[in-house]
Amino acid sequence: MRRVNAAFPDTNFRAPQHFSVVVVGAGPAGLTVGNILRAAGVDCLVLEAGTRDFIERRPRAGVIEERAVRGLERRGLARNLLERAQAHTECEFRFDGERYRFEYTRLTGSHHFVYPQQFLVTDLVREYADVRGGEIRFGVRDVRLHGLESGRPSVSYVCPDSGERRVVEAGFVAGCDGARGVSRAALPPGRVRVARHDYGVGWLALLAEAPPSADCVVFGMHPRGFAGHMARSSEVTRYYLQCPPGDDPGNWPHERVWAELRERLGAVGAPPLEEGRLLERRVLEMHSHVVEPMAFGRLFLAGDAAHLTAPIAAKGMNLALYDAFLLGDGLVAQLTQGDGTGLSGYSATCLAQVWDYQEFSEWLGEMYHGTASGDPYRAGAALARLRRLFGSPLAAAAFAEQYLGTRTTG
């Protein structure tokens, strides 16, 4: 006869394992937290719903701020990135049929790195599991969080091999499993506030098997809608096209995509686009939300689980890394020195930067989308913002500071 645990009736009776920290989610935030803990000798477990192959191949963001890279470097997590990433020092705006180069490194001394997120995840998994000996369980199902306000929280999940529910006790839980994950869902509605913003547009995200058509990131502001060009490698380019929210990618066949890109990115003296096979077509909803506070009992949220930032300003992965640095360091201080200062101030410190980046994304979104709004006032204001960038050194410096994330420290 099978015995069951009275606290968890659907589990086999067995003594739960215990880890100082259970990390839910193996994205950039969760893996960075895990690596920081392992480097300090703290035992931890990472739980991930996907397979290792899946998370190492899943295409996501690629722009990383220099400050985030230096944070990874200080923690021994940036070797491959520094060897392989492209350094971007300027971008180009196209509007009113003209091209305007914006040399942000000249203004700030800082630059962006372009390194696809799946490459960074691959590096972080290898360092955590293969080098630092951290334990990670892939393919887990139906993760649940228990007793978060008690001194002994626990996490249960269904093992993909046996189909049994397993229970793991934890000192702390790091919720790094995204906006639709179980960590955010575990927050009692009356104990947190979720602030939301909808931009009212969609972006058709495209991955083209084609070499870049420019030597930098290009932003096109056009009456037909925004368009973006971002190199991913010498053979693959990421494009974006503004589209109606909820649009069907099937409405965008090959010929229509390239015709719209040529129109919206066209400008005097611009080289023709290098066209190629479309590897990916999906519609992104342009909306954001912020969860306040980012902690509840022994649960601490990081990355998209705490704040979703529309990809307008390429801030999402950077914020996830900044969260992870603060959370990982705070957990280490608490568990190795009994110093809870970092954890007690974690939410407030993170949220100050989160709101700074949300405000910049909203400002930039209006500049990107205003010309296609159909509203003469919004269109005129968007063009005024664009012209100010190239007519005022102070406005240019302020924009560069926010675009590169050099003002805030973390």
HUFENVEN-V148696 format. One record per backbone hydrogen bond with DSSP energy under -0.5 kcal/mol. NH is the residue of the N-H (numbers start at 1). CO is the residue of the C=O. E is the energy in kcal/mol with one decimal. If there is no record, write none. Layout:
BEGIN
nh = <NH | NH>
co = <CO | CO>
e = <E | E>
END
This chain:
BEGIN
nh = <5 | 5 | 6 | 8 | 11 | 12 | 13 | 14 | 17 | 19 | 20 | 21 | 22 | 23 | 23 | 24 | 24 | 25 | 25 | 31 | 32 | 33 | 34 | 35 | 36 | 37 | 38 | 39 | 40 | 40 | 41 | 42 | 45 | 46 | 47 | 48 | 55 | 56 | 57 | 57 | 58 | 64 | 64 | 66 | 69 | 70 | 71 | 72 | 73 | 74 | 75 | 75 | 76 | 77 | 82 | 83 | 84 | 85 | 86 | 88 | 88 | 91 | 92 | 93 | 94 | 95 | 98 | 100 | 102 | 103 | 104 | 105 | 107 | 108 | 109 | 112 | 113 | 114 | 115 | 115 | 117 | 119 | 120 | 121 | 122 | 123 | 124 | 125 | 126 | 127 | 128 | 129 | 130 | 130 | 131 | 132 | 134 | 135 | 137 | 138 | 139 | 139 | 140 | 141 | 144 | 146 | 150 | 154 | 155 | 156 | 157 | 158 | 159 | 159 | 163 | 165 | 166 | 166 | 168 | 169 | 170 | 171 | 171 | 172 | 173 | 174 | 175 | 175 | 176 | 176 | 181 | 185 | 186 | 187 | 191 | 192 | 192 | 193 | 195 | 195 | 197 | 199 | 202 | 203 | 204 | 205 | 205 | 206 | 206 | 207 | 208 | 209 | 210 | 217 | 218 | 219 | 220 | 221 | 221 | 222 | 225 | 227 | 228 | 229 | 230 | 232 | 232 | 233 | 237 | 238 | 239 | 240 | 241 | 242 | 243 | 247 | 249 | 251 | 252 | 253 | 257 | 258 | 259 | 260 | 261 | 262 | 263 | 264 | 265 | 266 | 268 | 270 | 275 | 277 | 279 | 279 | 280 | 282 | 284 | 284 | 286 | 287 | 288 | 289 | 290 | 291 | 292 | 296 | 298 | 299 | 300 | 301 | 302 | 305 | 306 | 307 | 308 | 309 | 310 | 313 | 314 | 319 | 320 | 321 | 322 | 323 | 324 | 325 | 326 | 327 | 328 | 329 | 330 | 331 | 332 | 333 | 334 | 335 | 336 | 337 | 338 | 338 | 339 | 340 | 344 | 345 | 346 | 349 | 350 | 351 | 352 | 353 | 353 | 354 | 355 | 356 | 357 | 358 | 359 | 360 | 361 | 362 | 363 | 364 | 365 | 366 | 367 | 368 | 369 | 370 | 372 | 373 | 376 | 379 | 380 | 381 | 382 | 383 | 384 | 385 | 386 | 387 | 388 | 389 | 390 | 390 | 391 | 392 | 396 | 397 | 398 | 399 | 400 | 401 | 402 | 403 | 404 | 405 | 406 | 407>
co = <8 | 11 | 4 | 5 | 8 | 165 | 3 | 12 | 167 | 169 | 43 | 43 | 172 | 21 | 45 | 22 | 174 | 23 | 47 | 27 | 28 | 29 | 30 | 31 | 32 | 33 | 34 | 35 | 36 | 37 | 38 | 37 | 21 | 135 | 23 | 137 | 51 | 52 | 53 | 54 | 54 | 62 | 113 | 111 | 65 | 66 | 67 | 68 | 69 | 70 | 71 | 72 | 73 | 72 | 78 | 79 | 80 | 81 | 114 | 86 | 112 | 102 | 217 | 100 | 219 | 98 | 95 | 93 | 91 | 101 | 102 | 89 | 103 | 104 | 105 | 88 | 64 | 86 | 62 | 113 | 61 | 116 | 116 | 117 | 118 | 119 | 120 | 121 | 122 | 123 | 124 | 125 | 125 | 126 | 126 | 127 | 128 | 44 | 46 | 136 | 48 | 50 | 48 | 158 | 156 | 154 | 147 | 146 | 168 | 144 | 166 | 141 | 157 | 164 | 159 | 10 | 157 | 164 | 155 | 17 | 153 | 19 | 20 | 20 | 298 | 22 | 173 | 300 | 24 | 174 | 178 | 181 | 182 | 184 | 188 | 188 | 189 | 292 | 193 | 290 | 288 | 286 | 243 | 284 | 241 | 203 | 282 | 204 | 239 | 280 | 237 | 277 | 208 | 90 | 229 | 92 | 227 | 94 | 219 | 220 | 222 | 220 | 240 | 218 | 238 | 233 | 236 | 236 | 208 | 230 | 206 | 228 | 204 | 226 | 202 | 244 | 247 | 248 | 249 | 251 | 253 | 254 | 255 | 256 | 257 | 258 | 259 | 260 | 261 | 263 | 97 | 267 | 273 | 209 | 207 | 277 | 207 | 205 | 203 | 282 | 201 | 285 | 197 | 308 | 195 | 306 | 193 | 299 | 148 | 296 | 173 | 294 | 175 | 302 | 303 | 303 | 289 | 307 | 308 | 310 | 311 | 315 | 316 | 317 | 318 | 319 | 320 | 321 | 322 | 323 | 324 | 325 | 326 | 327 | 328 | 329 | 330 | 331 | 332 | 333 | 333 | 334 | 333 | 338 | 340 | 341 | 343 | 345 | 346 | 347 | 348 | 349 | 350 | 350 | 351 | 352 | 353 | 354 | 355 | 356 | 357 | 358 | 359 | 360 | 361 | 362 | 363 | 364 | 365 | 366 | 369 | 370 | 374 | 375 | 376 | 377 | 378 | 379 | 380 | 381 | 382 | 383 | 384 | 385 | 386 | 387 | 388 | 388 | 392 | 393 | 394 | 395 | 396 | 397 | 398 | 399 | 400 | 401 | 401 | 401>
e = <-0.7 | -0.8 | -0.5 | -0.9 | -2.0 | -0.6 | -2.7 | -0.7 | -1.1 | -2.3 | -0.6 | -1.1 | -2.2 | -0.5 | -3.5 | -0.5 | -2.9 | -0.7 | -3.3 | -2.6 | -1.7 | -2.5 | -2.4 | -2.3 | -2.3 | -2.4 | -2.5 | -2.3 | -1.0 | -0.5 | -1.7 | -2.8 | -2.0 | -2.1 | -2.8 | -2.4 | -2.1 | -1.7 | -0.6 | -1.1 | -1.4 | -0.6 | -3.2 | -0.8 | -2.1 | -2.5 | -1.7 | -2.1 | -2.8 | -2.3 | -0.8 | -0.6 | -1.8 | -2.8 | -2.8 | -1.5 | -2.2 | -3.0 | -1.9 | -0.6 | -2.9 | -2.1 | -2.3 | -2.9 | -2.8 | -1.4 | -2.0 | -2.7 | -3.3 | -0.6 | -1.3 | -2.2 | -1.0 | -1.9 | -2.9 | -2.3 | -2.7 | -2.6 | -3.1 | -0.6 | -3.2 | -1.3 | -1.5 | -2.9 | -2.0 | -2.2 | -2.7 | -2.8 | -2.2 | -2.3 | -2.5 | -3.0 | -0.7 | -1.4 | -1.5 | -2.8 | -3.4 | -0.9 | -2.6 | -0.5 | -0.6 | -1.7 | -1.7 | -1.9 | -2.8 | -2.8 | -1.5 | -2.2 | -2.9 | -2.5 | -2.0 | -3.2 | -0.6 | -3.3 | -2.1 | -0.7 | -3.3 | -0.5 | -2.9 | -3.3 | -2.6 | -1.1 | -0.6 | -1.5 | -2.6 | -2.6 | -0.7 | -2.8 | -2.5 | -1.0 | -1.4 | -1.4 | -1.4 | -1.4 | -2.2 | -0.7 | -0.6 | -3.0 | -0.6 | -2.5 | -2.6 | -2.9 | -2.8 | -2.3 | -3.5 | -0.8 | -3.5 | -0.5 | -2.9 | -1.5 | -3.0 | -3.5 | -2.2 | -0.6 | -2.3 | -2.8 | -3.5 | -2.7 | -0.6 | -0.6 | -2.0 | -2.0 | -2.1 | -2.4 | -3.0 | -0.5 | -2.2 | -2.0 | -2.1 | -3.3 | -2.4 | -1.9 | -1.4 | -2.8 | -2.8 | -1.7 | -0.5 | -2.7 | -2.0 | -0.5 | -2.4 | -2.1 | -2.0 | -2.4 | -2.4 | -2.4 | -2.0 | -3.0 | -2.2 | -0.6 | -2.6 | -2.1 | -0.8 | -0.6 | -3.3 | -0.7 | -1.2 | -1.8 | -3.5 | -0.5 | -1.8 | -1.5 | -2.9 | -1.9 | -2.4 | -3.0 | -2.8 | -2.8 | -3.0 | -2.4 | -2.4 | -3.0 | -2.2 | -1.0 | -2.2 | -1.8 | -1.8 | -0.6 | -0.5 | -0.8 | -0.5 | -2.7 | -2.0 | -2.0 | -2.4 | -2.6 | -2.2 | -2.4 | -1.9 | -3.1 | -3.1 | -2.3 | -2.3 | -2.6 | -2.2 | -2.4 | -2.1 | -2.7 | -2.4 | -1.7 | -0.5 | -0.9 | -2.0 | -0.8 | -2.4 | -1.7 | -0.7 | -2.3 | -2.5 | -2.8 | -1.6 | -1.0 | -0.5 | -2.6 | -2.7 | -1.2 | -2.4 | -2.4 | -2.5 | -1.8 | -2.3 | -2.3 | -2.3 | -2.8 | -2.7 | -1.8 | -1.4 | -2.5 | -2.7 | -1.9 | -1.2 | -1.6 | -0.6 | -2.6 | -2.4 | -2.4 | -2.4 | -2.1 | -1.9 | -2.1 | -2.1 | -2.6 | -2.2 | -1.5 | -0.8 | -0.7 | -1.1 | -1.9 | -2.4 | -2.4 | -2.3 | -2.3 | -2.6 | -2.1 | -1.7 | -3.1 | -2.2 | -0.7 | -2.0 | -0.7>
END
